[in-house]
Amino acid sequence: MAKFFIASLVDPASHPGGAGTYTRGLLGALKSSHVVHLVAPLHPPQAHGIGRAK
């Protein structure tokens, strides 16, 4: 059994979007046969004006 530490740019517990879904799926797949520790960000990423009207 391997031990993994995974750094993530999103917190899968609070991020409902695609990145959170992918991270939850990856963790679920790995946890079935390995020990997995997630290192989530301390603060949610900030939007930098991408896609916002000015």
C-alpha positions as CSV (number, residue, x, y, z in Angstrom):
1,M,0.0,0.0,0.0
2,A,1.5,3.4,-1.0
3,K,1.0,6.7,0.8
4,F,0.2,9.7,-1.4
5,F,0.3,13.4,-0.5
6,I,-1.6,15.3,-3.2
7,A,-1.6,19.1,-3.4
8,S,-4.8,20.6,-4.9
9,L,-5.6,24.1,-6.2
10,V,-9.2,23.6,-5.1
11,D,-10.8,22.2,-2.0
12,P,-12.9,19.3,-3.3
13,A,-15.2,19.5,-0.2
14,S,-16.3,23.1,-1.0
15,H,-15.7,23.4,-4.8
16,P,-18.7,22.1,-6.8
17,G,-17.3,22.7,-10.2
18,G,-15.3,20.5,-12.6
19,A,-12.0,20.7,-10.8
20,G,-13.6,19.7,-7.5
21,T,-15.4,16.9,-9.2
22,Y,-12.2,15.6,-10.8
23,T,-10.3,15.8,-7.5
24,R,-13.0,14.0,-5.6
25,G,-13.0,11.2,-8.2
26,L,-9.2,10.9,-8.1
27,L,-9.2,10.8,-4.3
28,G,-11.9,8.2,-4.3
29,A,-10.1,6.0,-6.8
30,L,-6.8,6.2,-5.0
31,K,-8.3,5.7,-1.5
32,S,-9.7,2.3,-2.4
33,S,-6.2,0.8,-2.3
34,H,-3.8,3.5,-1.0
35,V,-3.4,5.9,1.9
36,V,-4.1,9.4,0.5
37,H,-3.6,12.8,2.2
38,L,-4.9,15.9,0.5
39,V,-3.2,19.3,0.9
40,A,-6.0,21.7,0.0
41,P,-5.5,25.5,-0.3
42,L,-5.9,27.6,2.8
43,H,-8.0,30.2,0.9
44,P,-10.2,29.8,-2.1
45,P,-8.7,31.1,-5.3
46,Q,-9.7,34.6,-6.2
47,A,-11.2,35.5,-9.5
48,H,-9.0,37.9,-11.4
49,G,-11.6,39.5,-13.6
50,I,-11.7,36.8,-16.2
51,G,-15.1,36.6,-17.7
52,R,-16.5,39.6,-15.8
53,A,-18.0,42.6,-17.5
54,K,-16.2,45.9,-16.8
